[in-house]
Amino acid sequence: MLHSLKRFGSGARAAVNVVTSTLPIAIIGGLLYAGFFVKAEAVINKVEPKAVERRDNFFSVVAPTEQIAWAAGSGGKIVRSDDGGRSWHRQSSNTYENLQGIAAWDTQHAVVAGNHGVILYTTDGGSSWKAAQVPKSDNPNKLFRVRIFDGVAWAVGEFGSLLRSDDKGVTWTRAMEEKDRAWNDVFFHGQNGWLVGEFGTVMRTTDGGATWTQNELDNKVSLMGVDFRDDRHGVAVGLTGTLLVTEDGGASWRDVPPLTREHLLDIAWDENRWVAVGDKGVMVTSDAAATEWKLGRIAEGDVSWRTQITRAGNRYYVSGANLGVLEDGKLTIVGR
């Protein structure tokens, strides 16, 4: 009996020895099998960046309807809102150039312009942006502003750039010879049009832009924006608080005593009053006659520089150091 138990014990020990000796081989074999034949599926949680970030600068904003707005700015960024500025989503521009100006014909057709003569257009609400056909130039041709009047788009910028598009931004032609001078803004009212630029330069057309004549002004400070409420009454703004008013269609201009030394970068007639914005949150307003000017701020405590202001219903959109929505006297900074 004892002999049988000993035999059983030695057999058990032999079995254990076999198992323990083959276990490393089995483990290694399993690892090799897993390495060659088992494909691991990595789980990656992609974090989408915000449409509007704190570092973004937006140089231009447009609102074709009360609910829909676009803004364009640094690094080729284009964003759109479909709910009156409460939320925004980014659209792919396929460029990293700073986009200085944006304008829209309607909710589907829009155009942007910017550094190095870049012009992009969309026909599908911004789902895709395509490069426009623009005249070739040996100059950098940074474009500062793009505007639409009676269906025609106009872009202005460095080296006397004045470009025109009659097919909703697809192709552009040069409307003025290049010259070592920058145009900062353009405005049309019917066949009458006005250009403003550096060194206080103002040019005027009465034939839809076919020919232009220059105004000789005492002001030599660069003008940054111009707007008209009809054929005769207009306002131009510029650096160091410059305000110029015309009542004869731009044939002559009078200086408004400056209310501020801050640069004024945009002027808009919003159907009720004149509104100008610029550096350090400054906002200058006046009645329709452009005789009673008042100095204020876009919002209490806001000192951001502003390049453009546009009205949509009861709200204003402002671009510049950031993108803001002003409604009922309250300024909301997008992305903050």
FITIRO-998229 format. One line per 8 residues: number of its first residue (from 1); for each residue x, y, z of C-alpha. Coordinates in nm, 2 decimals. Example, Ala and Ser with C-alpha at 12.3 -4.5 7.8 and 13.67 -1.06 7.14 Angstrom:
<rs>
1> 1.23,-0.45,0.78 ~ 1.37,-0.11,0.71
</rs>
This chain:
<rs>
1> 0.00,0.00,0.00 ~ 0.28,0.24,0.09 ~ 0.46,0.15,-0.22 ~ 0.14,0.24,-0.43 ~ 0.12,0.58,-0.26 ~ 0.48,0.65,-0.33 ~ 0.42,0.55,-0.69 ~ 0.12,0.79,-0.71
9> 0.32,1.07,-0.55 ~ 0.60,1.04,-0.79 ~ 0.35,1.04,-1.09 ~ 0.18,1.35,-0.96 ~ 0.52,1.52,-0.92 ~ 0.60,1.42,-1.27 ~ 0.28,1.57,-1.40 ~ 0.34,1.89,-1.21
17> 0.69,1.91,-1.35 ~ 0.56,1.87,-1.71 ~ 0.30,2.14,-1.66 ~ 0.54,2.39,-1.50 ~ 0.80,2.32,-1.76 ~ 0.56,2.38,-2.05 ~ 0.38,2.68,-1.89 ~ 0.64,2.94,-2.00
25> 0.62,2.81,-2.36 ~ 0.24,2.83,-2.36 ~ 0.25,3.19,-2.23 ~ 0.51,3.29,-2.49 ~ 0.31,3.12,-2.76 ~ 0.00,3.30,-2.65 ~ 0.17,3.63,-2.66 ~ 0.31,3.57,-3.00
33> -0.03,3.47,-3.13 ~ -0.19,3.78,-2.98 ~ 0.09,3.99,-3.14 ~ 0.05,3.85,-3.48 ~ -0.32,3.77,-3.51 ~ -0.51,3.98,-3.25 ~ -0.56,4.34,-3.36 ~ -0.62,4.58,-3.08
41> -0.87,4.86,-3.13 ~ -0.74,5.19,-2.98 ~ -1.01,5.41,-2.83 ~ -0.93,5.78,-2.90 ~ -1.14,6.05,-2.76 ~ -1.10,6.34,-3.00 ~ -1.14,6.69,-2.84 ~ -1.27,6.94,-3.09
49> -1.14,7.29,-3.04 ~ -1.39,7.57,-2.97 ~ -1.52,7.76,-3.28 ~ -1.41,8.08,-3.11 ~ -1.11,8.09,-2.89 ~ -0.96,8.36,-2.67 ~ -0.66,8.41,-2.89 ~ -0.87,8.48,-3.20
57> -0.90,8.82,-3.36 ~ -1.19,8.89,-3.59 ~ -1.15,9.17,-3.84 ~ -1.48,9.17,-4.01 ~ -1.84,9.06,-3.95 ~ -2.16,9.05,-4.16 ~ -2.52,8.96,-4.10 ~ -2.73,8.90,-4.40
65> -3.04,8.83,-4.18 ~ -3.13,8.88,-3.82 ~ -3.04,8.53,-3.73 ~ -2.74,8.45,-3.96 ~ -2.40,8.61,-3.93 ~ -2.05,8.54,-4.04 ~ -1.72,8.66,-3.90 ~ -1.36,8.63,-4.04
73> -1.03,8.69,-3.89 ~ -0.68,8.57,-3.80 ~ -0.53,8.25,-3.93 ~ -0.79,8.20,-4.20 ~ -1.07,8.16,-3.94 ~ -1.43,8.18,-4.06 ~ -1.72,8.12,-3.82 ~ -2.10,8.13,-3.87
81> -2.40,8.17,-3.64 ~ -2.75,8.06,-3.73 ~ -2.92,8.16,-3.41 ~ -2.85,8.53,-3.38 ~ -2.50,8.50,-3.23 ~ -2.58,8.27,-2.94 ~ -2.37,7.98,-3.09 ~ -2.11,7.97,-3.36
89> -1.95,7.69,-3.57 ~ -1.62,7.70,-3.76 ~ -1.60,7.67,-4.14 ~ -1.30,7.54,-4.33 ~ -1.13,7.81,-4.54 ~ -0.83,7.61,-4.65 ~ -0.60,7.91,-4.58 ~ -0.40,8.04,-4.29
97> -0.39,8.40,-4.42 ~ -0.55,8.66,-4.21 ~ -0.89,8.74,-4.35 ~ -0.96,9.11,-4.32 ~ -1.30,9.15,-4.48 ~ -1.62,8.95,-4.53 ~ -1.95,9.04,-4.71 ~ -2.26,8.84,-4.81
105> -2.52,8.86,-5.08 ~ -2.75,8.63,-4.89 ~ -2.74,8.33,-4.65 ~ -2.57,8.11,-4.91 ~ -2.34,8.34,-5.11 ~ -2.06,8.52,-4.93 ~ -1.70,8.63,-5.00 ~ -1.39,8.70,-4.78
113> -1.07,8.88,-4.86 ~ -0.74,8.91,-4.69 ~ -0.36,8.90,-4.69 ~ -0.16,8.83,-5.00 ~ -0.46,8.91,-5.22 ~ -0.66,8.61,-5.10 ~ -1.02,8.61,-5.20 ~ -1.25,8.31,-5.12
121> -1.62,8.27,-5.20 ~ -1.90,8.03,-5.10 ~ -2.22,7.93,-5.27 ~ -2.35,7.69,-5.01 ~ -2.36,7.89,-4.69 ~ -2.00,7.83,-4.61 ~ -2.00,7.45,-4.62 ~ -1.72,7.50,-4.87
129> -1.50,7.80,-4.96 ~ -1.33,7.82,-5.29 ~ -1.04,8.03,-5.42 ~ -1.16,8.31,-5.65 ~ -0.99,8.41,-5.98 ~ -0.80,8.73,-5.91 ~ -0.58,8.95,-6.13 ~ -0.21,8.87,-6.09
137> 0.02,9.12,-5.92 ~ 0.38,9.16,-5.83 ~ 0.28,9.34,-5.51 ~ 0.16,9.18,-5.18 ~ -0.18,9.34,-5.22 ~ -0.32,9.28,-4.88 ~ -0.69,9.34,-4.90 ~ -0.85,9.53,-4.61
145> -1.22,9.53,-4.69 ~ -1.48,9.37,-4.92 ~ -1.83,9.52,-4.97 ~ -2.14,9.44,-5.18 ~ -2.36,9.71,-5.34 ~ -2.64,9.63,-5.58 ~ -2.51,9.28,-5.63 ~ -2.16,9.40,-5.72
153> -1.87,9.31,-5.49 ~ -1.58,9.55,-5.43 ~ -1.25,9.48,-5.25 ~ -0.99,9.74,-5.15 ~ -0.64,9.72,-5.01 ~ -0.27,9.80,-5.05 ~ -0.10,9.94,-5.36 ~ -0.42,10.10,-5.48
161> -0.61,9.77,-5.50 ~ -0.96,9.82,-5.62 ~ -1.11,9.50,-5.74 ~ -1.46,9.43,-5.87 ~ -1.67,9.11,-5.91 ~ -2.00,9.08,-6.10 ~ -2.05,8.70,-6.05 ~ -2.08,8.68,-5.67
169> -1.71,8.66,-5.60 ~ -1.60,8.39,-5.85 ~ -1.39,8.61,-6.08 ~ -1.25,8.96,-6.02 ~ -1.11,9.24,-6.24 ~ -0.90,9.54,-6.15 ~ -1.10,9.86,-6.15 ~ -0.81,10.09,-6.10
177> -0.44,10.08,-6.18 ~ -0.21,9.98,-5.90 ~ -0.03,10.26,-5.72 ~ 0.17,10.30,-5.40 ~ -0.13,10.40,-5.19 ~ -0.36,10.20,-4.97 ~ -0.74,10.21,-4.99 ~ -0.91,10.12,-4.66
185> -1.28,10.13,-4.75 ~ -1.53,10.18,-5.03 ~ -1.89,10.27,-5.04 ~ -2.15,10.30,-5.32 ~ -2.50,10.45,-5.33 ~ -2.63,10.38,-5.68 ~ -2.38,10.51,-5.93 ~ -2.21,10.73,-5.68
193> -1.91,10.58,-5.50 ~ -1.64,10.69,-5.26 ~ -1.29,10.55,-5.17 ~ -1.10,10.65,-4.86 ~ -0.74,10.57,-4.77 ~ -0.41,10.67,-4.63 ~ -0.30,11.03,-4.59 ~ -0.66,11.15,-4.60
201> -0.72,11.05,-4.96 ~ -1.07,11.05,-5.09 ~ -1.18,10.96,-5.44 ~ -1.53,10.99,-5.59 ~ -1.71,10.83,-5.88 ~ -2.05,10.92,-6.04 ~ -2.06,10.65,-6.30 ~ -2.05,10.33,-6.11
209> -1.67,10.32,-6.07 ~ -1.58,10.36,-6.44 ~ -1.39,10.68,-6.36 ~ -1.27,10.83,-6.03 ~ -1.17,11.19,-5.93 ~ -0.97,11.28,-5.62 ~ -1.08,11.53,-5.36 ~ -0.82,11.77,-5.23
217> -0.87,11.79,-4.85 ~ -0.69,11.97,-4.57 ~ -0.70,11.65,-4.37 ~ -0.39,11.44,-4.42 ~ -0.47,11.17,-4.15 ~ -0.54,10.83,-4.29 ~ -0.91,10.75,-4.33 ~ -1.03,10.40,-4.23
225> -1.40,10.39,-4.30 ~ -1.68,10.56,-4.50 ~ -2.06,10.53,-4.52 ~ -2.35,10.73,-4.67 ~ -2.72,10.73,-4.59 ~ -2.82,10.87,-4.93 ~ -2.65,11.03,-5.23 ~ -2.55,11.34,-5.05
233> -2.50,11.27,-4.68 ~ -2.19,11.07,-4.57 ~ -1.93,11.04,-4.29 ~ -1.57,10.93,-4.30 ~ -1.36,10.83,-4.00 ~ -0.99,10.78,-3.94 ~ -0.69,10.78,-3.71 ~ -0.66,11.00,-3.40
241> -1.04,11.04,-3.38 ~ -1.08,11.20,-3.73 ~ -1.44,11.27,-3.83 ~ -1.53,11.41,-4.17 ~ -1.89,11.50,-4.28 ~ -2.02,11.57,-4.63 ~ -2.36,11.71,-4.73 ~ -2.30,11.74,-5.11
249> -2.22,11.39,-5.21 ~ -1.85,11.41,-5.13 ~ -1.77,11.72,-5.33 ~ -1.66,11.88,-5.00 ~ -1.60,11.76,-4.65 ~ -1.60,11.94,-4.31 ~ -1.40,11.84,-4.01 ~ -1.59,11.76,-3.69
257> -1.40,11.87,-3.38 ~ -1.24,11.56,-3.24 ~ -1.40,11.39,-2.94 ~ -1.12,11.15,-2.88 ~ -0.76,11.08,-2.98 ~ -0.83,10.71,-3.02 ~ -0.83,10.57,-3.38 ~ -1.18,10.54,-3.53
265> -1.18,10.23,-3.76 ~ -1.54,10.20,-3.89 ~ -1.85,10.41,-3.94 ~ -2.20,10.28,-4.01 ~ -2.54,10.43,-4.07 ~ -2.78,10.20,-3.90 ~ -3.11,10.37,-4.03 ~ -3.14,10.56,-3.71
273> -2.80,10.71,-3.63 ~ -2.44,10.72,-3.72 ~ -2.22,10.48,-3.52 ~ -1.84,10.48,-3.52 ~ -1.61,10.24,-3.34 ~ -1.23,10.21,-3.29 ~ -0.96,10.16,-3.03 ~ -1.01,10.09,-2.66
281> -1.38,10.03,-2.68 ~ -1.46,10.38,-2.80 ~ -1.80,10.44,-2.97 ~ -1.90,10.77,-3.12 ~ -2.26,10.84,-3.22 ~ -2.46,11.11,-3.39 ~ -2.80,11.20,-3.52 ~ -2.89,11.17,-3.89
289> -2.77,11.53,-3.95 ~ -2.43,11.43,-3.82 ~ -2.42,11.75,-3.61 ~ -2.46,11.62,-3.26 ~ -2.18,11.38,-3.19 ~ -2.14,11.20,-2.86 ~ -1.85,11.00,-2.72 ~ -1.92,10.68,-2.54
297> -1.82,10.31,-2.51 ~ -1.96,10.00,-2.66 ~ -2.00,9.86,-2.31 ~ -1.89,9.97,-1.97 ~ -1.54,9.84,-1.89 ~ -1.47,9.71,-2.24 ~ -1.14,9.84,-2.39 ~ -1.11,9.61,-2.68
305> -1.01,9.75,-3.02 ~ -1.29,9.73,-3.28 ~ -1.26,9.71,-3.66 ~ -1.62,9.69,-3.76 ~ -1.98,9.72,-3.63 ~ -2.29,9.60,-3.81 ~ -2.65,9.59,-3.71 ~ -2.90,9.30,-3.75
313> -3.24,9.37,-3.61 ~ -3.21,9.47,-3.25 ~ -2.85,9.36,-3.21 ~ -2.51,9.47,-3.32 ~ -2.21,9.25,-3.40 ~ -1.86,9.39,-3.34 ~ -1.53,9.26,-3.46 ~ -1.17,9.33,-3.36
321> -0.98,9.20,-3.06 ~ -1.26,8.96,-3.02 ~ -1.61,8.89,-3.15 ~ -1.90,9.04,-2.96 ~ -2.27,9.07,-2.97 ~ -2.44,9.38,-2.84 ~ -2.81,9.35,-2.75 ~ -3.02,9.56,-2.51
329> -2.71,9.74,-2.40 ~ -2.53,9.42,-2.29 ~ -2.21,9.31,-2.47 ~ -2.15,8.94,-2.49 ~ -1.80,8.83,-2.59 ~ -1.82,8.51,-2.79 ~ -1.60,8.23,-2.65 ~ -1.57,8.38,-2.30
</rs>
